[in-house]
Amino acid sequence: MAEFTLELNDDQKQVKEWLHGFAADVIRPAAAEWDEREETPWPVIQEAAKVGIYSLDFYAQQFFDPTGLGIPVAMEELFWGDAGIALSIVGTGLAAVGVLANGTEEQIGTWIPQMYGDADDVKVAAFCSSEPDAGSDVASMRTRAVYDEAKDEWVLNGTKTWATNGGIAGVHVVVAVVDPDIGSKGHASFIVPPNTPGLSQGQKFKKHGIRASHTAEVVLEDVRVPGHCLLGGKEKLDERLARARERAKSGGERVKNAAMATFEASRPAVGAMAVGTARAAYEVALDYAKTRCQFGRPIIDNQGIAFQLADMRTRIDAARLLVWRASWMATTGKPFTSAEGSMSKLYASETARDVTAQAIQILGGNGFTREYPVERMHRDAAIYTIFEGTSEIQRLVIARTLSDMPIR
């Protein structure tokens, strides 16, 4: 088991510097353009693929880092570059995590490589869980998966929403209800292979921030997928459903559903994204405060500005520590007895929201214009308190974990 440390090893330092250079040289110069275009930045994704950042091998190396710090370090540097473009680069990872969390070794080896493609023909993947009436309330999910035993196929019907890469992805990972009588315990995850009939893109959302990342509805109309596309396999699903039904009859313990397994694995990574955006805004504000002069001196000479910057830096470092702790605990198998994963996501996301707002305030009128990047960073930061569990849901998870009570 890796000991917890705040000192990155030489390999981690090299990866950090490499990613920082890519973010500074490739992502940042393209950020404003793709934010305005509100389109997937395929050329940047391809550049990331060419240098090995957008690839299964790269994410596997970071994911299996024994210290747990590979993914948070990578996320922070990429999102320091730009949140919208970075999410386009890493968005496939959520679908990959869905397969890693619920799939067999054969499914992992078959589908995850197809999610990325290669440098000459890049692909993206989508994880589809949220629905128009079932976001945080996963128990209200309506997308159904019915097993056709005669053909050994699953038939999927429903509408998913807020899907990153939804509709433009090659591989879609879809969470659906297989047994509606046991609520969220009756969910399962399915692979929908490329070009499967019946899957189509619905509305593409025009968003407040992260505009370079494609977000859309995914419509499933009699989508048939082979039995081997059920993540984990039918035998494992039948066993899990049988246990859940018995627990439901006896009022026993709760069990995790397929979507929540994915979100729990990814929340510290979202916290790291937020840290990257917050750090970027803080650095812009710090440089501006050192060079912007009013009344004959740099504005950082004023306590009102200097104290804001001190608070911003303190919160960013505290958020990073929470993210690193949660990531280390997850990798080394330590249970989140105090909902440390949710803590990291909650604190980091609200830090990004608040720090980017303070950065605009420090820049004054300039901060309110698109001539400076903090305006875009503030718009981007708003998403962190919403996706993969709102701040309110994180507080609910933490409170329930601490109290062991069904707080509503």
KEKE-344601 format. One record per residue (C-alpha): residue number from 1; residue in three letters; z, y, x. Coordinates in pm, 1 decimal, padded with zeros to 6 digits. Layout:
<pts>
  pos  code        pz        py        px
  NUM   ala         Z         Y         X
...
</pts>
This chain:
<pts>
  pos  code        pz        py        px
    1   met   00000.0   00000.0   00000.0
    2   ala  -00097.8   00339.7   00135.9
    3   glu   00191.2   00575.0   00200.0
    4   phe   00173.3   00912.4   00029.3
    5   thr   00071.8   01187.2   00268.8
    6   leu  -00049.4   01544.7   00245.6
    7   glu  -00250.4   01510.6   00565.8
    8   leu  -00612.6   01406.9   00525.9
    9   asn  -00736.4   01151.8   00777.3
   10   asp  -01039.9   01214.8   00996.3
   11   asp  -01283.6   01043.4   00758.0
   12   gln  -01155.6   01243.1   00463.1
   13   lys  -01179.3   01566.3   00659.1
   14   gln  -01541.1   01490.7   00750.3
   15   val  -01630.5   01416.8   00387.5
   16   lys  -01456.2   01735.0   00276.7
   17   glu  -01649.1   01946.9   00527.7
   18   trp  -01977.5   01776.2   00438.8
   19   leu  -01930.5   01837.2   00066.4
   20   his  -01817.6   02193.2   00125.3
   21   gly  -02135.2   02259.1   00322.5
   22   phe  -02352.2   02113.6   00044.8
   23   ala  -02166.6   02319.8  -00216.2
   24   ala  -02205.7   02638.0  -00011.8
   25   asp  -02568.1   02587.5   00095.9
   26   val  -02724.3   02412.0  -00205.7
   27   ile  -02508.0   02445.5  -00515.9
   28   arg  -02389.6   02807.7  -00495.5
   29   pro  -02732.0   02966.0  -00434.2
   30   ala  -02863.7   02786.5  -00745.7
   31   ala  -02562.7   02845.2  -00972.1
   32   ala  -02661.3   03167.7  -01147.4
   33   glu  -03018.6   03051.0  -01214.3
   34   trp  -02924.9   02723.6  -01381.9
   35   asp  -02642.4   02888.6  -01574.7
   36   glu  -02899.6   03127.2  -01723.9
   37   arg  -03155.7   02853.2  -01786.2
   38   glu  -02900.5   02622.9  -01952.2
   39   glu  -03092.5   02320.9  -01828.2
   40   thr  -03008.4   02015.2  -01623.2
   41   pro  -03063.6   02110.0  -01255.7
   42   trp  -03273.4   01807.2  -01164.6
   43   pro  -03384.2   01952.6  -00825.9
   44   val  -03021.9   01996.4  -00717.9
   45   ile  -02928.9   01646.2  -00836.0
   46   gln  -03221.7   01513.2  -00637.2
   47   glu  -03106.7   01701.9  -00327.5
   48   ala  -02762.1   01548.2  -00377.0
   49   ala  -02925.8   01205.5  -00402.3
   50   lys  -03130.1   01260.1  -00086.2
   51   val  -02821.4   01333.1   00124.0
   52   gly  -02622.4   01050.0  -00036.7
   53   ile  -02382.8   01247.6  -00258.2
   54   tyr  -02539.6   01141.1  -00586.5
   55   ser  -02519.6   00766.7  -00534.2
   56   leu  -02317.1   00460.3  -00625.7
   57   asp  -02221.4   00403.6  -00261.5
   58   phe  -02072.8   00750.5  -00221.3
   59   tyr  -01861.7   00734.9  -00535.7
   60   ala  -01754.7   00378.6  -00461.8
   61   gln  -01630.4   00487.2  -00119.3
   62   gln  -01429.7   00771.0  -00271.7
   63   phe  -01308.4   00563.2  -00566.6
   64   phe  -01179.1   00285.4  -00343.2
   65   asp  -01016.7   00517.0  -00088.5
   66   pro  -00677.5   00342.9  -00044.2
   67   thr  -00492.1   00676.4  -00043.7
   68   gly  -00639.3   00778.3  -00380.4
   69   leu  -00748.9   01115.1  -00241.4
   70   gly  -01121.6   01047.5  -00204.3
   71   ile  -01218.4   01144.4  -00559.6
   72   pro  -00996.0   01455.4  -00593.5
   73   val  -01109.3   01593.0  -00257.0
   74   ala  -01474.3   01538.7  -00352.1
   75   met  -01434.5   01691.7  -00699.2
   76   glu  -01256.7   01999.4  -00568.7
   77   glu  -01527.7   02079.3  -00314.8
   78   leu  -01821.9   02024.6  -00550.3
   79   phe  -01666.1   02228.0  -00830.0
   80   trp  -01576.4   02499.6  -00580.4
   81   gly  -01954.5   02534.9  -00554.0
   82   asp  -02022.4   02565.0  -00927.9
   83   ala  -01876.2   02382.0  -01225.6
   84   gly  -02195.9   02350.5  -01430.8
   85   ile  -02409.5   02207.6  -01151.3
   86   ala  -02124.8   01992.9  -01019.5
   87   leu  -02072.0   01841.6  -01363.6
   88   ser  -02441.5   01755.8  -01373.7
   89   ile  -02395.0   01577.0  -01041.0
   90   val  -02073.7   01393.0  -01130.0
   91   gly  -02116.4   01350.6  -01508.3
   92   thr  -02264.4   01004.9  -01461.7
   93   gly  -01931.9   00908.9  -01306.3
   94   leu  -01753.5   00908.9  -01642.9
   95   ala  -01990.6   00641.9  -01772.7
   96   ala  -01945.9   00451.6  -01446.8
   97   val  -01566.9   00468.5  -01484.7
   98   gly  -01607.9   00334.4  -01838.7
   99   val  -01782.2   00028.4  -01697.3
  100   leu  -01535.1  -00008.2  -01410.1
  101   ala  -01239.2   00013.6  -01648.3
  102   asn  -01367.1  -00233.9  -01906.0
  103   gly  -01657.2  -00435.5  -01761.1
  104   thr  -01692.6  -00764.2  -01577.4
  105   glu  -01797.3  -00783.6  -01212.8
  106   glu  -02146.9  -00884.9  -01322.4
  107   gln  -02171.5  -00587.7  -01560.8
  108   ile  -02048.7  -00349.6  -01292.0
  109   gly  -02307.4  -00479.5  -01046.2
  110   thr  -02588.2  -00472.1  -01303.1
  111   trp  -02543.6  -00140.7  -01482.1
  112   ile  -02383.2   00109.5  -01246.6
  113   pro  -02676.4   00110.5  -00999.6
  114   gln  -02911.8   00176.4  -01292.5
  115   met  -02705.3   00477.7  -01390.2
  116   tyr  -02793.1   00659.8  -01067.4
  117   gly  -03146.2   00546.3  -00984.5
  118   asp  -03249.9   00651.0  -00633.9
  119   ala  -03347.6   00963.1  -00440.0
  120   asp  -03710.5   00934.1  -00550.5
  121   asp  -03629.8   00871.3  -00917.1
  122   val  -03283.0   00998.6  -01008.1
  123   lys  -03125.6   00889.2  -01335.6
  124   val  -02815.1   01000.9  -01523.5
  125   ala  -02577.6   00814.8  -01757.0
  126   ala  -02366.7   00918.6  -02054.7
  127   phe  -02026.0   00815.2  -02188.1
  128   cys  -02018.4   00850.7  -02567.4
  129   ser  -01678.5   00850.9  -02734.7
  130   ser  -01615.3   01172.3  -02934.2
  131   glu  -01751.5   01205.0  -03287.0
  132   pro  -01784.2   01497.7  -03530.6
  133   asp  -01460.8   01388.3  -03704.9
  134   ala  -01298.8   01199.3  -03418.5
  135   gly  -01229.5   01390.4  -03098.8
  136   ser  -00864.2   01375.9  -03001.2
  137   asp  -00806.6   01156.6  -03309.5
  138   val  -00975.9   00845.9  -03171.7
  139   ala  -00835.4   00635.6  -03455.7
  140   ser  -01075.8   00815.4  -03692.5
  141   met  -01384.1   00690.6  -03508.9
  142   arg  -01659.6   00576.2  -03746.4
  143   thr  -01935.5   00444.0  -03522.3
  144   arg  -01952.2   00072.4  -03602.1
  145   ala  -02060.7  -00226.2  -03399.3
  146   val  -02131.8  -00543.2  -03598.6
  147   tyr  -02198.5  -00875.5  -03429.7
  148   asp  -02512.2  -01064.4  -03530.5
  149   glu  -02411.5  -01414.8  -03428.7
  150   ala  -02751.2  -01568.7  -03502.2
  151   lys  -02921.8  -01343.5  -03246.8
  152   asp  -02621.0  -01283.3  -03018.7
  153   glu  -02668.0  -00909.8  -03064.1
  154   trp  -02447.6  -00617.1  -03155.6
  155   val  -02578.6  -00363.8  -03406.9
  156   leu  -02451.9  -00007.0  -03355.4
  157   asn  -02462.1   00272.4  -03612.3
  158   gly  -02306.4   00618.1  -03596.4
  159   thr  -02318.9   00962.7  -03436.2
  160   lys  -02152.1   01067.1  -03112.1
  161   thr  -02098.2   01426.4  -03006.2
  162   trp  -02005.7   01627.9  -02695.7
  163   ala  -02174.0   01365.6  -02478.1
  164   thr  -02246.7   01482.4  -02124.4
  165   asn  -02605.8   01373.7  -02051.5
  166   gly  -02630.9   01246.1  -02407.8
  167   gly  -02987.6   01162.2  -02503.2
  168   ile  -03136.0   01233.2  -02158.0
  169   ala  -02945.5   00947.3  -01993.8
  170   gly  -03099.5   00615.9  -01905.6
  171   val  -02781.9   00415.6  -01966.5
  172   his  -02539.9   00513.9  -02244.7
  173   val  -02188.3   00370.9  -02266.6
  174   val  -02084.6   00383.1  -02632.9
  175   val  -01736.9   00328.6  -02776.8
  176   ala  -01753.8   00179.9  -03126.9
  177   val  -01530.3   00023.7  -03391.6
  178   val  -01549.3  -00355.6  -03416.6
  179   asp  -01241.6  -00404.0  -03638.3
  180   pro  -01156.0  -00102.3  -03857.5
  181   asp  -00837.7  -00263.6  -03992.7
  182   ile  -00641.4  -00216.5  -03670.1
  183   gly  -00732.0   00145.3  -03596.1
  184   ser  -00793.3   00244.7  -03233.7
  185   lys  -00700.8  -00106.5  -03119.6
  186   gly  -01021.8  -00227.9  -03281.4
  187   his  -01251.6  -00035.9  -03047.2
  188   ala  -01484.8  -00174.7  -02782.8
  189   ser  -01733.8  -00031.0  -02532.1
  190   phe  -02101.2  -00120.4  -02518.4
  191   ile  -02387.6  -00063.5  -02277.5
  192   val  -02701.0   00071.6  -02443.9
  193   pro  -02981.7   00001.9  -02193.8
  194   pro  -03266.8   00246.8  -02124.9
  195   asn  -03531.1   00286.7  -02396.9
  196   thr  -03335.1   00092.4  -02657.7
  197   pro  -03488.5   00157.9  -03003.6
  198   gly  -03270.0   00348.3  -03249.8
  199   leu  -03088.5   00571.8  -02998.9
  200   ser  -03193.2   00937.3  -03006.9
  201   gln  -03065.4   01277.7  -02904.2
  202   gly  -02930.9   01496.1  -03180.9
  203   gln  -02827.3   01858.4  -03140.7
  204   lys  -02812.0   01997.7  -02787.4
  205   phe  -02520.3   02238.5  -02763.6
  206   lys  -02555.6   02591.3  -02625.7
  207   lys  -02221.5   02640.5  -02457.5
  208   his  -01987.8   02919.4  -02346.2
  209   gly  -01966.3   02774.3  -01995.5
  210   ile  -02081.9   02482.3  -01775.9
  211   arg  -02428.3   02566.6  -01906.2
  212   ala  -02614.0   02371.4  -01637.9
  213   ser  -02458.0   02052.3  -01772.2
  214   his  -02642.1   01892.7  -02065.6
  215   thr  -02419.3   01829.3  -02369.0
  216   ala  -02557.5   01684.2  -02690.5
  217   glu  -02513.4   01457.2  -02989.6
  218   val  -02626.3   01095.2  -02966.3
  219   val  -02748.8   00931.8  -03285.7
  220   leu  -02741.2   00551.7  -03320.6
  221   glu  -02946.7   00398.5  -03601.7
  222   asp  -02946.9   00017.5  -03610.9
  223   val  -02930.5   00007.5  -03232.7
  224   arg  -02938.7  -00355.9  -03122.7
  225   val  -02799.8  -00453.5  -02784.5
  226   pro  -02767.6  -00805.6  -02637.7
  227   gly  -02430.0  -00975.1  -02648.5
  228   his  -02389.7  -00937.7  -02272.9
  229   cys  -02383.7  -00557.0  -02322.2
  230   leu  -02032.2  -00575.5  -02468.2
  231   leu  -01814.2  -00457.7  -02179.1
  232   gly  -01568.3  -00728.0  -02081.4
  233   gly  -01742.6  -00995.8  -02288.2
  234   lys  -01682.6  -01133.2  -02636.3
  235   glu  -01421.9  -01390.0  -02537.2
  236   lys  -01201.0  -01121.7  -02388.0
  237   leu  -01259.7  -00897.1  -02690.5
  238   asp  -01167.4  -01173.4  -02936.9
  239   glu  -00845.3  -01240.6  -02746.7
  240   arg  -00755.8  -00872.8  -02739.7
  241   leu  -00827.6  -00826.3  -03110.3
  242   ala  -00620.0  -01133.9  -03198.6
  243   arg  -00322.0  -00995.5  -03005.5
  244   ala  -00365.7  -00654.9  -03168.1
  245   arg  -00374.3  -00807.7  -03517.7
  246   glu  -00055.1  -01001.2  -03448.0
  247   arg   00115.1  -00689.0  -03318.7
  248   ala  -00003.7  -00496.0  -03623.0
  249   lys   00153.0  -00758.5  -03851.1
  250   ser   00481.9  -00756.6  -03662.5
  251   gly   00487.3  -00381.9  -03593.8
  252   gly   00488.0  -00455.2  -03222.3
  253   glu   00395.4  -00249.1  -02917.1
  254   arg   00087.5  -00030.9  -02894.4
  255   val  -00211.1  -00135.7  -02684.6
  256   lys  -00462.7   00083.2  -02511.1
  257   asn  -00813.3   00116.4  -02648.4
  258   ala  -01137.3   00122.7  -02450.9
  259   ala  -01185.5   00499.4  -02461.6
  260   met  -00829.1   00577.6  -02354.9
  261   ala  -00856.6   00342.3  -02057.7
  262   thr  -01149.8   00549.0  -01934.7
  263   phe  -00979.5   00884.9  -01993.3
  264   glu  -00655.4   00780.3  -01822.0
  265   ala  -00853.4   00682.7  -01513.0
  266   ser  -01038.7   01014.0  -01502.1
  267   arg  -00779.7   01279.2  -01591.3
  268   pro  -00660.9   01351.4  -01234.3
  269   ala  -01026.9   01389.3  -01135.1
  270   val  -01069.9   01654.4  -01406.1
  271   gly  -00762.8   01826.4  -01265.5
  272   ala  -00930.9   01832.5  -00924.4
  273   met  -01240.4   01991.8  -01079.7
  274   ala  -01020.5   02264.9  -01223.1
  275   val  -00854.5   02320.2  -00885.8
  276   gly  -01197.7   02369.8  -00729.2
  277   thr  -01297.5   02634.6  -00982.8
  278   ala  -00963.3   02812.1  -00953.7
  279   arg  -00983.2   02814.5  -00574.6
  280   ala  -01333.9   02957.6  -00583.3
  281   ala  -01227.7   03244.3  -00810.0
  282   tyr  -00916.6   03311.5  -00602.1
  283   glu  -01122.2   03335.4  -00281.8
  284   val  -01364.8   03583.4  -00440.0
  285   ala  -01072.3   03794.7  -00563.6
  286   leu  -00896.8   03782.6  -00225.7
  287   asp  -01208.8   03892.3  -00034.7
  288   tyr  -01274.5   04167.3  -00287.7
  289   ala  -00916.6   04294.7  -00269.5
  290   lys  -00939.1   04317.6   00108.4
  291   thr  -01260.1   04522.8   00106.9
  292   arg  -01241.2   04727.4  -00214.9
  293   cys  -01082.8   05063.8  -00138.7
  294   gln  -00917.7   05298.7  -00388.1
  295   phe  -00717.8   05608.3  -00301.9
  296   gly  -00804.2   05562.0   00064.3
  297   arg  -00683.4   05205.6   00115.0
  298   pro  -00775.4   04844.6   00025.6
  299   ile  -00644.8   04749.9  -00318.4
  300   ile  -00460.7   04450.3  -00170.3
  301   asp  -00217.0   04703.6  -00022.2
  302   asn  -00087.4   04754.6  -00375.7
  303   gln   00190.3   04519.3  -00485.9
  304   gly   00032.4   04484.5  -00828.3
  305   ile  -00272.1   04319.2  -00670.8
  306   ala  -00099.3   04141.2  -00382.5
  307   phe   00157.6   03975.6  -00610.5
  308   gln  -00116.9   03852.1  -00843.8
  309   leu  -00294.3   03689.7  -00549.8
  310   ala   00032.3   03534.1  -00431.2
  311   asp   00089.4   03381.2  -00774.9
  312   met  -00271.0   03259.7  -00796.0
  313   arg  -00251.4   03080.9  -00460.5
  314   thr   00087.0   02929.1  -00544.1
  315   arg  -00038.2   02786.8  -00873.3
  316   ile  -00353.4   02645.7  -00712.0
  317   asp  -00152.7   02465.7  -00443.7
  318   ala   00094.4   02333.0  -00700.4
  319   ala  -00191.3   02205.2  -00917.6
  320   arg  -00350.0   02029.9  -00620.5
  321   leu  -00020.6   01858.0  -00537.1
  322   leu   00010.6   01726.4  -00893.8
  323   val  -00348.2   01599.2  -00883.0
  324   trp  -00301.0   01428.5  -00548.1
  325   arg   00023.7   01265.8  -00661.6
  326   ala  -00135.2   01128.7  -00978.9
  327   ser  -00441.3   01005.3  -00789.7
  328   trp  -00225.6   00832.0  -00528.6
  329   met  -00011.4   00671.0  -00800.1
  330   ala  -00316.2   00543.9  -00988.0
  331   thr  -00473.4   00394.7  -00675.0
  332   thr  -00155.8   00227.9  -00551.8
  333   gly  -00071.0   00085.6  -00893.3
  334   lys   00236.9   00293.3  -00962.7
  335   pro   00289.1   00339.7  -01337.8
  336   phe   00271.6   00687.5  -01489.5
  337   thr   00629.7   00669.4  -01615.6
  338   ser   00635.6   01044.5  -01681.8
  339   ala   00266.3   01080.0  -01775.5
  340   glu   00187.9   01214.8  -01430.0
  341   gly  -00186.4   01184.9  -01494.3
  342   ser  -00164.4   01407.7  -01799.3
  343   met   00067.1   01645.5  -01613.1
  344   ser  -00191.7   01694.7  -01340.8
  345   lys  -00474.5   01759.7  -01584.4
  346   leu  -00264.1   01994.6  -01800.0
  347   tyr  -00134.2   02211.2  -01517.4
  348   ala  -00459.1   02226.0  -01321.2
  349   ser  -00672.0   02311.6  -01624.5
  350   glu  -00444.3   02593.5  -01737.0
  351   thr  -00423.5   02717.6  -01378.6
  352   ala  -00805.1   02741.4  -01366.1
  353   arg  -00814.5   02930.3  -01694.5
  354   asp  -00546.4   03177.5  -01586.8
  355   val  -00655.8   03224.2  -01223.8
  356   thr  -01017.0   03296.7  -01319.5
  357   ala  -00895.5   03552.8  -01573.3
  358   gln  -00680.0   03718.2  -01305.4
  359   ala  -00979.5   03723.7  -01070.5
  360   ile  -01178.7   03921.5  -01327.1
  361   gln  -00887.8   04163.3  -01363.9
  362   ile  -00869.1   04218.3  -00987.5
  363   leu  -01241.3   04289.8  -00969.5
  364   gly  -01213.5   04524.8  -01267.6
  365   gly  -01546.3   04628.3  -01416.8
  366   asn  -01735.5   04437.2  -01148.3
  367   gly  -01561.0   04119.4  -01254.6
  368   phe  -01695.1   04161.4  -01605.9
  369   thr  -02056.8   04161.4  -01487.2
  370   arg  -02281.6   03875.0  -01385.6
  371   glu  -02335.8   04038.9  -01048.9
  372   tyr  -02013.9   03867.8  -00942.5
  373   pro  -01946.3   03496.0  -00995.9
  374   val  -01594.7   03523.1  -01140.0
  375   glu  -01735.8   03596.7  -01486.3
  376   arg  -01918.6   03263.5  -01479.5
  377   met  -01618.9   03085.4  -01328.9
  378   his  -01397.0   03210.1  -01611.5
  379   arg  -01643.1   03086.1  -01872.9
  380   asp  -01665.1   02751.0  -01695.0
  381   ala  -01286.4   02717.6  -01664.1
  382   ala  -01241.0   02725.6  -02041.5
  383   ile  -01368.8   02368.5  -02070.0
  384   tyr  -01090.8   02215.3  -01861.4
  385   thr  -00827.8   02276.9  -02130.0
  386   ile  -01053.8   02111.5  -02388.4
  387   phe  -01250.4   01809.6  -02266.0
  388   glu  -01102.7   01467.4  -02189.3
  389   gly  -00793.5   01560.6  -02385.8
  390   thr  -00698.2   01914.7  -02483.5
  391   ser  -00389.3   02081.5  -02337.9
  392   glu  -00214.9   02009.7  -02666.4
  393   ile  -00296.7   01639.8  -02640.0
  394   gln  -00173.9   01632.2  -02278.4
  395   arg   00156.9   01784.5  -02389.1
  396   leu   00180.5   01528.0  -02668.3
  397   val   00118.3   01242.5  -02423.4
  398   ile   00379.7   01379.9  -02182.9
  399   ala   00636.7   01438.7  -02457.6
  400   arg   00589.5   01090.7  -02604.2
  401   thr   00620.5   00933.6  -02259.8
  402   leu   00938.8   01122.4  -02175.3
  403   ser   01104.7   01073.5  -02514.1
  404   asp   00964.7   00729.6  -02606.9
  405   met   00933.9   00872.6  -02957.4
  406   pro   00627.5   00892.4  -03187.7
  407   ile   00610.3   01272.8  -03173.8
  408   arg   00344.3   01416.8  -03404.1
</pts>
